[in-house]
C-alpha cells in the first residue's frame, strides 16, 4: 500500500511540476530541436529599428511519443482546421523525429496547443523577424523565410556575405543583454518617408503604373533613400511576388532618355573639342535610312552646347557623339560603369542592355538615352561622378562604408568639365525644362528625361518613362535626387503634357523641400536664385 501511494504521489508531483514549468521550458532540448537563430538588428543611419527579432512559438509533434496518430489528428483538427493534415499524417506515419504542426504561433494559439494536452505535442521557442516600418523599406531591407533565412535585400546580403559576428557594423550593448550585432544602413527614415509619401501621391495624381525615387550623397556614395512602387509588406513577403513589384532602381533596366544627355555633354566638353559656347547644327533632322532623329521642341537653328542642353536637343547631342566617334563614346560610357552590372550590397541587380553592334546610328541614339538600357541607380552613379569633380563611387547601403574602397575610377572627367556640367544643370533649372524644380533659397540644378518605353521590341507611342535628376547645391553638389514615373498621364493642369518637366520635376521639388532641411541644408534667404557664374 505504501509503495503504491509513493509511486502515484511521485507521478502526480512530476505532472504538477511539468505543468507549472511549461511556460519557461518550451524548447525541446535535443540537438535536433528546430530553434532558429537570432539575426542582427537592422537600423537606419540614426539608429531607428528597421528589422528586429521578436519571440515566437512553434508547435511540433515528437513522432516517437505519439500514441495514436488518428486520434492526434482528430484532436488537432478541432482546434486548427486549416492545417495540412494529409501531409502531417504522412510524416507522422514515417516516425521520423519531430514533425512541424504550425510555425510562429500567436500567444493565444500557443496557449491552445498547450491546453490540448496531446501526447508528443510540444512547443519550441523561436524568434520571428519583424519589420516595424512595414512597406517603407521593403526593397532595401528585404525579408526572411520562416526559418529566418534571408531571401531578399539586406537580409539576404547578411546571410550570403557575412557571419553574424562580421555583420555587426556597430555593436549595441544593453544592460540586460548584448545582441549579436547591429547592421546600420545609410538610409535615413525621415528622408525615406518623404520620398515614399511624395511618390505615392504622384502615382495617384498622375495615374502612373509605378514610381521610384532615390537620394544619393555624391561625395560618399551613401544612399539616403530608395523607394520603388508598387511595393509590399516584408512581414507578408508573399505580397512581393510579381514583376511589377521588383526594385525598379536596381533590378529594372530602362532607356533613361534625356537624363543621359548629361553624360553626352560631359563627354563632349571633356574632349576639348567642344565648350559650352560651341555651335552645333540642329537646323535639320538627322535621317538614317528609314529612321529620323528629331527634336521634341526643335529650334531649327544652330545651337550652342549650353542651348542644346537646356533645350534638350536630340539632334545636337547626336551630332556631338558622332563627331567624337563610336569608340570614344563607348570608352567614356564604359569608364562610367554603364556597360557592366552594378553591384551593391543588395543581391538584386540587373545586367544593362548594351547594343551588340555600335554603328553610327547607335552612337546617335545612345547620345540622347535611347538604344541602351541601364539600372537607374547605375545612371545616377554616373551623373554623381560627373558633378562631384570626377570621382566615380560605387553606391552603398551601409553607413560608414569606406569610400576609398568603393572608388571605381578617378578623374572620369577634368575638374573644368565637371564644373561645366554643373553650370549647365543649374542653367537648366533656371531657363530650361527643369524650371519647376526651383526652390527659393536653394541652388538647384538638374536634367529631365522622357523616354518612350520599349514594349515587345518596339517603342510604344505615348507610354512614357519620365525621370529627373536634380543636384543640390548645384555649384558644389552634396546630394543627387532621382525621381521616375512609369506611364504618368497628362492632366489639365499639365497643359496636356505627360513629359518629365510637368510631373517628375515638381515631384522632386516636393521631395527636396521636405528632405533638404532634414539633411542639414537650409535655404539661403539672401539668394536671388536667378543668376549663376559661368565656369572658366
N, C-alpha and C positions, 0 to 999 in steps of 0.2 A: 504494500500500500504506500509506504513511504517512498519507494523507488519510483512508482507511477506518479505520485504528486510532484516529486522532484523533477522528473522528466518533462511533464507538461508545464510546470512552472518555468522551466528553462526556455521551452518553446515560446510560451506567452511573453516572457520578458524579451526574448530575441525579436519577436514580431513587433512589440511595442517600441523597442529601441529603433528598429529599422523604419517604422512609421514616423517617429519623431525626427529622425535624421535625414529623411528623404529629400528635404529641401536643400540640405547642404552637401549631399552626397549623390548627385545625379549622374556623375560620369561613370562610365564603365572603365575600370582601372586596368584592363588588359591591354597589352601592346597594340592590338588591332583596333582599339577604340577609335571611332570616327570623330575625332575632335579637331576641328580646323584651327590653323594657327592665326595669330593676330597679324594684322597688316600695319605698316606705318601710317600715321595720320598724314593727310594731305591738307595743307593750309595755303592761303594766298600770301602775298608778299607782306601783308600786315598781320599775319597770324590768324586770320579768320578761318575757321574749320570748313573744309570742303568735302572731306571724306573721313568718317570716323567709324570706330568699332562699337557695337552695342551688344549686350548679352542676348543670347537666343538659346532655345532648347529644341532638340530634335528627338523624335520618338523612333525607336527601333526594337526589333524582336531578336532575342537570342534564340536561334533555332533549336539549340540543344536543350533549352528549358521549356519549349512549347510542348504541352502535354497533348493537346488535341487541336490540330490545325483547323478543322471545320468550325469548332466552337470558337476558337480565337478569331477567325474571320468574321463570323456572325456577330460577335460582340463588338468588334471594331466597326463594322458596317453601320450599326445602330448609332454610334457616336460620330463617325466620319464617313458619310455616304459617298463622298466624291473621290475617294482613293482608288487607285487601280488595283482592285483585289484579285484579278486574274493573274497579274504579274506577281503580286505578293504571294499568292498561293503556290505558284510555280517555284519561287525562290525558297519558300519555307520547305517545300517538299524535297528540295535538294539538300536540306540540312547543312548549309554552309555558314557557320558562324552567325554574325549578326545580319539582319535584313532591315533596310530602312522602311519605315512606315510613313512618316511625314517629316519634312525638314522645316526648320525655322518656324516653330510654333509660336503663337501668341501666348501670353501668360495664362489666359483663360483656357486655351486648348491644352497647354501643358498640364494644367490642373485637372482637366477632364481625363487626360491619359492616365494620370496618377490615380485618380479615383476609380478607374475601371478595374484595377487590381488583377489584370490578366497575367498569368504566369509567363515569364520571359519577356514581357513588355517593359522596356526601360527608357529612361530619358538621359540624353547626353547634353552637357553644357557646351555651347559653342559661341562663336562671335559672328555677328552679321554685319556686313558693310552697309553703312547708311550715308546718304548724301543730303546734308541739311539744306543745301541751296536748290535742290530739285533740278529743274531743267537748265538752270543758269550756266553751269559749267560742263554740261553733258559731253560735248565733243572733245573737250580737253582732258577732263578728269577721267572719263570713260566709266567702266563698270566691271564687276567681277561676276563669276558664276556662283552657284550655290555652295561650292567648296572653297570660296574665297580666292579663286584663281583669276588673275587679271585677264580680261578678254578684249579690252579696248582702251585707248587713250593712255594716260599716265599710269593707270593701274596695270596695264599690260607691260608698259616700259619697265616698271619696277620689277616685275617678275622676270622679264627677259634679260635685263642687263645687270641688275643689282641684287645682292643678297640683302636681307633685312638690315644688317649692320651697315653695309655700304650705302644703303638708300637713305641713311639719316643725313640729309643735307644740314640739318640743325637738330640737335637733340634737346628735347624739352624734358625736364625732370620736375616732378611734383613731390610734395612731402609724402603722399600716400603711395605713390608708385612711380616708376621710371619706364615710360613706354619704349618700345623698341627703337623708335625714331620718328622724325617728322620730315616729310618731303615738302619743302617750301617752294611754291611756284612763283613765277614772276608776275602772274596776273594780279590785278587789283580789283577786288569785288565791287568797289564803288564805280570804277570805270566800266567794268564788265556789265553792270546793271544799266548804266547809261546807254551803252551800245545796244544791249538787248532790248531795252524799252523802246528806244527810238526806231530800231529796225522792225520791231513788232508792229508799231504804229504805222510805219511806212508800208509794210506788206498789206496791211488792212486798207490804208488810204489809197494806194496805187493798184490794189488788186493784183499784186505780184505773186508769182508762184513760190518765190523764196527770196532770201536775202542773206548777206554775210557782211561782217564788219571786223575790223582789225585796228588795234592801236599798237604801234611799234616804236620802241626807243631806237632812233637811228644811230646813236653813239655807242650803244652796248649790244644791240640786237635782242634785248629782252622784250617779250610780248606782254603788254599790259592788259590786253583784252582780245578775245577772239570768240566770235559768235557766228553760228550758222543756223539758219532757219529753213525748213521746219526742223525741230529738234525732238527731244524725247526726255523722259524722266529716267535717269540711271537707276533709280530704285525699282523701276519696272523695265528692265533692259529689253524685253521683247518689243517694246514700242519703237526701238531703234531700227527695226527691220525695214528694208525698202530703200531703193536708190535715191529717193527724194530726201532722205534723212542723213546722207553722208556729210562729212565735214567738207563744205564747199571750198574752204580756204586751203586745204592740204590734199584732199582726195580728188576734188573736181579739177579738171583742166579745161581752160577756156581760151578762146581768142580774146585778148584783153583790149582790142580796139585801140582807140586813140591814146590811152594811157601809155601805150608802147612808143608813142611819138617822143616821149621824154628820153627814151633810150636812143632813138634815131638821132634826135637833135644833139644829145651829148656826144654821140659818136662823130657827128659831122663837125661840131665845134672843136672837139679834141684832136681831129685830124689836121687842124691848122689850115685846111683848105676852105673853111667857112668861118665866118664870125656872125654875131647876131645881126650885123648890118648887111651881110652878103645878099645880093639879089638872086632869087630863084624863079625860074619861069613857071608860072601857074596859069598862063593865059588860055591854054587849050587842054582838054582831057588827054590822057595817055591811052593809046589804043594798042592792044597786043592781040592780034588775031581777032577772035570773037569777043575778047574782054576789053572793057573800057574802065579806066580809073577816073572818077570824077570827084569833085569837092561837094560836100553836103551843102555848104553855103558859099559857093565859089565867088571869088572876086574878079576872076578872069583878067588878071594882070600880073605883072612882076611883083613878087613879094619878098620882103626881107626875111631872113630866118626867124627873126622875132615875130613878124606878122604871120608867117607860116605856122608858128607855134600857137599864137593866140587865136588865129582863125581856123586852126586845126586842118590845114590843107593836106589832103591825101596826095595831091599831085606834087607839091613841093617836097614832101617827105620822100616820095618815091624817087624823085629826081636826085635828091641828095644821096640816097642809098645807092642808086645806080652809078652815080659819079664816083663813089668810093669803091665800088665793086663788091661782088658776092663774097670773096674770100675775106676781105676786111670786115664786112658785116658779120659773117659767121664767127670770125675770131673775136670780135667785140662781144657778141651775144654769149659765146662760149665762156669768155672771161667773166661775164656777169652771172654765170651759173644757170643760163636759160636752156641748156641742152641736156642737162642731167637731172636725175631725180633729186629733189630737195629733201634731205633727211634731217629731221629734228628728233626730239625725244618721243614724239608721237609716232607709233608704228604705222599709222595710216598715212600713206603718201602715194603719189602717182608719178609715173614717168611722163614728161612732156611729150607732146606730139610734134615732132620736127620733120619737115619735108625731107624725103629721100633724095630728091634732086633739087639742086639750088640753081634755078635758072634766073634769067633777068626778071621775068615776071614774079618769081618768088621773092627776089630782093625788093621789088617794088611793093608787093602786098605786105610782106613782113614789116616793112618800114612803117606802116600805119596799123600794125597789130592784127593783120589777117594772115592766114596760112600757117601760123604757128600757135599752138595751144599750150599754156603753162598753168601751173597752180597759182592762184592769186597771191599766196604768201611768197612764192618764188619771184613774181614780178615786183612785189613790194620790197623784197630784199634788194633787188637790183636798183630800184629808184632810191632806196635808202643809201646804198653805197655811192650813188652818183651825187647826192646832195650833201653827204656828210664830209666831203673832201676827197673821196675816192677810195674808201676802205670798205670792202665787201665783207660783211659779217654774217655768219650763219645765225638765223634766229634761234632763240631758246625759250623754253617754258619754265626754266628753273632759275630762281632768283640767285644772283651772286655767281652764276656760272662764269668762269674765266673768259673774258672777251678775247684775249690774245690767242687762246687755244681754238677759238671759233672763227678767227680771221682767215678767210679763204683767199683773199687777194688784196694787196695794197696797190695804191696808185692805179686803179682801174681807169681813172681819168686824171688829168692835171688839175691842180687847185683852181686855175683860171677857168677851166671848163666846168668844174663843179659850181663855181660862183656864177657863171653864165647861165647854167640851168636853173639855179635858184632864182636868179633875176627874172628869167622868162616865166617861171611858175608864179612868181609874185605878180608880174605884169598881167598874167592871165587871170588872176583873181581880181584885178582892178579893171581891166579892159576887155577880157575875153570871156570864154564860156564858163569860167568859174566865179563870175561876179557875185552869184548868190551865196558864196561861201564867206563873204566879207563879214567880219565881226568888229565892231568898234573897239579900238584899243588893242587889237591884236594884228600882228603882221602875218597874214595868211598867204600861202602860195598853193598852187595845185594844177592838176591836169585831169580833164574829163575824158571819158571814153564811152562810146555807144556802138556796140557791135551786133550785127545780126547773128543769131545763133545758127550753128550748123546742125541740121536735123536730117538724118538718113543721107548724109553726104552732100547735102545741098543747103545753101543759105535760105533761111525761112524769112521771107519778107515781113517786116512789121513785128517780128518776135525778137526783141532786143535784150541784150545783157548790158545794163548800164553800170558804170563804175566811176569812182572819183578817188584820186589820191591827193590828199592835202598834207602840207607840211607846215609846222609851227615851231618857232618863229621862222619866217621864210628866209631871213638874212643869215641866220645861224641855227639850222633846224635841230630840234630835240626830238620831236615826235612826228611820226607819219600816220595819218588816218586813211584807211581804205574802206570804202563802202561800195557794195554791189547789190543791185536789184535784178531779179530774174523775171523778165517779161512784165515790167511795170506798164500800166495802161495810161493813156493820155486822159487828162481831166480838163474841164472848162477853165480851171484856174491856171493850167499849164499851156494855155493857148492852143490846145490840141496836139502838143508835142509830148513825146514819151522819151526824149533823149536825156542824157545824164544831167545836163545843166538845169533841168526842170525837176529832177527827182533825187538822184544820188547826191548832188551838190547841197541842196538845202537840208537833206537828212544829215549829211556830215556836219554841216554848220550847227545843227541842233546838238549833235553828239559832242562837238567841240565846246560849245557853250557850257554844257553840263560837266565836261571832263577836265578842261584845262585848269580851272581853279583847284580841283582835286589833285591834279598833278603838280601843283605849285606854280603854275603860270597864270599870273593875274594881269588884267588889262592895264595898258598904259594910257591913262586918261588924257595924256598930252599928245597922243598920236593922232595925226590927222587921217592917216591911212590912205592917202591919195598919191603921195609921191615916193619914189624909191630911187636910190642911187644906182646908176648903171655900172656894171663891173668894168674894170680896166681892160 
